[in-house]
Each structure stands twice: as structure tokens, then as C-alpha cells.
Amino acid sequence: MLGSNRDTIEKFKNVNMFINADISVAISNQKKSNWTVFDVYNPAYKNGGKLVVSEIGYYNDDDGYRVGVEDNKYYRRRNMTGVTFKSVLAIPEAINISVAEYMESDVGKEKNVFGKFQSEVIENCRILFRFDVNMSSTRSWGYLLPNGEVDGLPKVLHEKRADLSHSVLVFKPFRLKFMDYGHGSWILRVPFIFRHPRSTASSSKIYLQPLETNVWIGILLVIVLIIFILRITLVHEHKILRQRSKQGVQDRSWTMLFIYCIGELGQQGFSNLPTIASTRMVTFTVLIFFFMVYQFYSCSIVSNLLLEPPRTIKTLEDLLKSKLEVGCEDTQYDRNYFSTTTNPVAISLYNTKMKGSHNATNFFSAQVGMDKVKAGGFAFHSVTTTAYSIIETQFPEEAICQLAEIQMYAIETLYMTLPKGSPLKEMLNYCSVHQSEVGVMYRVKSYWDSCKPNCRDSTPYLKIEVGIEESYWALIVLGVGLVLALLFLVAEHGWKRWGHCVREKFSKRAFK
């Protein structure tokens, strides 16, 4: 803008300007070919700011337009002369202290950690730009209501009840109607954390997994072939020995041969030794075959016990199919996720493992949920910053080495939040990026964010043991065998005691 004297600049005193204003006023000197250029802005007119005028260059016919300003506009304007802004912060839990005291307190810092992180970022901006804030709070992060409106933080910003926010939020398209997003500064990770069980396979799979299905089928076919060959050779041997008036294997029945093969498979041997060379050759071959099968089978099971168990629960679907119980930290964003998600696996997980009796749900505080994780058999969905701080101080080394994580939804960036069209957006973005460039942001994150506890050495915690969960299938087989044996014993005893009566009745009927 052009002016003939300094009175032109005075007209801007009552103009509603902010720190983002880009107004240059050129005042004519005695000669019209010479102009002095001034930068004119107000830190925040509505918040009590005063007009700031500074000479930034000149213009004349010989040199042209000369402005000696090379640094960033907001760096030059970093003295806002103590203007006061209203700020809002989302605090879901009830507090009995002021908002400022809550943000400065380190007690229970794992609660609302990204809000406290952003509060320190804004505090650094406040010191850099020399402004003050009056802080207030709201109980909701801001979610869509049935009438199309929002509650909580976006509502406060939309109604211009705050000039800026000390909270960061996940990007949601419906919030764009009510507020603006600024620089993203916090990475939000909320996985399911659990102690991975030693084995997720059923007992039957543990006993069958050393050999593939086609190998088991091949072994069964070989056993059938062995029974037929042994039957032929033993019958042949019996005929030869009768001719020589010698005694061979007495029991050559099919059931006996089947029991013999099962005994050889379990390295039990054969009580009756064959006599002729052909039968001995068949027996020798059978012994070698079953010895090799037994070695491969037993070595595979032993090595499975000695090696570190594989991590088989890697996806949300694996977690759904597992025997683990499931719970979530009692937060607004997790409750909102389950009520709005279209992910069929997440919906099924909620309906089958989250809902309890009387429609109760497994939403717990972070401490209660992580205590259940430490006890084992439980997967808890929690913010890593909260969970890692509990793990680091309360979990034994053995439990840390068994921990595994599964993401229910993608890792997200949390962004600065501001009223729609806020004149402070560029200034706060500049301040946030500047903190990242000089390392201040990294220092703040290092304090508020918790690192994942590392397992130093898991070797001492590899327990070589077989519990009831791994061995119950073998016990079932043994129990079925005992029951069948008892039933056959009762049947044989009954037939021995009353069978002659049955035979006499049938013989009398046949005689009549």
C-alpha cells in the first residue's frame, strides 16, 4: 500500500489483523522517486495486541526495490508482546487440579501422554513467540453424533471458544468440517500385546506334525503290505517246519500280525523269532524300517521342545482363532472404533471375545489389562506408551521375552488441531517444524514416549517340558484303549460263563 506520510500507517491501529498479515506500506519521501517500505502487522488485534511497524527496505529509481529481510517472517515477529490466547485440551478422565497443573505434572504421565507431549510443544512455542494462554478442558476427543454434529474438542474449536488447542488428533474426514489440522508430530501405535503361548497347536497336531499327511498315509500302506507279506511267509514257514517235525511261530492270525507291527513301530520287538531265512529277512527289513520312522518321529518332537517356539499368532484373524482372551483399554477411540468399524474380523473379535455376560465388555484400565497380560493367556489392546511403561517396571524378564504384538488398525499420525481458518496455523506449524529441525522435538518425545522393552536373553527361559495341554491327546488314546479292553474283557467273561447256554438253545432249535 502507498502513503504520502506516516499518518497512513496509523490507520491500521484499529484494523483486525493477526501475526500472519502480509501488508507492506510504502511512504513517499520528499521526492516521489524515493519510498521507505514498512512491515505492518498486529500480533492479535482481538486478543489485545498492538500494531507493530518496522522498516524493512526502500525503493528508488536507481536501485529499485530493496528489502533487507532474508529470514522467516514468523521468526522476525516472534515477540507477540504477551497477548493472551484461549486454548482447549481434551482430558477424558476427571481431574481435581487445574488444567495447567495437570499438564505440568509427571504423576501418572502415561495417561493422556500425547496431550501432555503436545502441551510441551505449545509451551515451547509460547516461550518463543512470547504469548500467554488461558487453558480449559473438554472430556471428549470429538466424535460424530447422530445429528451430523461433533462433540468435544472439534465443537469447541468450531464455535471459536478457543484460539488454539493443546491436543493432537487422528485425521478423520468428518472433523475437517469443524476444524483445521496442523503439523503432525506424534505417532500413535495401539496394538494387542500378549504373552505368546509356547504352542498354539492342538495336542493331536503336536503328535502328528513331525510327519506330513502323505507320509502317514504311506506308513499305513506299508504296514498293510507288511502284514500280508508276514502272513504269507509265516504260513510258508509253518508248512516247512511241520515237514521237518519242528515247531514254528504258533500265532499267525491277522490281529497278532497287526499288534506285531504296532509293537515294532514303538520299538517293542517280537517275542517269537522266525526260523527260516525268508521270514527272518522280512523281519529284519521291518525292524530297520520302523527304527528309521521312530527316529525321525521322536527326534522331531525333541527338537521341537529344544528350539524356541515359533510365533504363530501374527494377524488379527490368528488372534481370533486362538485360545487367548481379549480386552481393550477403556478409551474413547477404541470404543468408537468398535462401534464404527466395518472390518469383519474386528467385529467378530468384539462379538466373540470382548462381549461378556449381560452384554458386558472387556474394557479395563491400563494397569488391570497389563496385569492380565503378565499372568498369561490374555491379549490387551493399549497405547504402546502406556503399556511399555508398565512392562518396563512391572514385568519379569521371562514375560518380556514372550511378548508379541498385533495391530488391529494402522499406525497413525496425530496432528495439531486449530479452529477453522485460524491465523495462528502457519505460525504454530513453523514453530513445530523448527523444533523438529533443531532436535527439541526429539528430546520431548524421548521423555514422554516409552521405548519397547528389549528381551536381553531368552535362552534361560526356554523350558523343556510337556504339560497336560500337549499330552492330553495321548491320554485320550490310552483311555479309549483301556475302556475297549474292559468292554472286551466283560464280553469274553460273559461269553465264557453263559455262552454254553446260548449254544444249547441254538442246538435244540436246530434239532427240532
MOQUIZI-V971066 format. One record per helix or strand. SS is the DSSP state (H for helix, E for strand). FROM is the first residue (numbers start at 1). TO is the last residue. Records with the same first field share a line. If there is no record, write none. Layout:
BEGIN
SS: FROM-TO, FROM-TO
END
This chain:
BEGIN
E: 2-3, 18-18, 23-28, 35-42, 44-44, 51-60, 64-67, 84-90, 132-138, 144-144, 150-150, 164-165, 168-170, 179-188, 190-195, 325-329, 355-355, 361-361, 363-364, 378-383, 403-407, 412-419
H: 7-10, 45-47, 73-76, 99-104, 113-129, 152-158, 173-177, 203-208, 213-243, 254-265, 277-306, 316-321, 332-340, 344-354, 357-359, 366-375, 384-394, 397-401, 425-438, 440-448, 459-461, 468-511
END
